[in-house]
Amino acid sequence: MSHSVLHMYEALANASAEMLDAARRGHWDEVARVESACVVLIAQLRVAARKQQLTREDDRRRLRLMQRILAHDAEVRQLAEPWLDDLDAALSGQRRTLH
C-alpha cells in the first residue's frame, strides 16, 4: 500500500527533474506546464499520504526523494531569477509608458 505513495513521490521527483531540464534550456513555458502538473500531483499525494503509513525503509526513500525534489526546485529558482528580473524590468518599463 505504501508503494503508491512512493510512486507519487517518484513521479514528483521525475517531474521536478523535467522542470529543471526545461529551466536549464530556458524553456519557461515548459517549466510552467510541468509545474501545473506537479500541483495536481502534490494535491493527490497529500490525500494519499494521510491514508497510508510508510515503513521505515519507505520513509527513508521518501526523504531521499524529497531531498532530490528540493535540490531541483532550488536550482530552478536560481535559474529563474534572472528571467524574473528581466520580466519585472520589462513590466516596469511597460507600466511607465502606459501612464
Secondary structure, DSSP 8 states (H G I E B T S, - for coil): -HHHHHHHHHHHHHHHHHHHHHHHTT-HHHHHHHHHHHHHHHHHHHHHHHH----HHHHHHHHHHHHHHHHHHHHHHHHHHHHHHHHHHHHHHHHHHH-
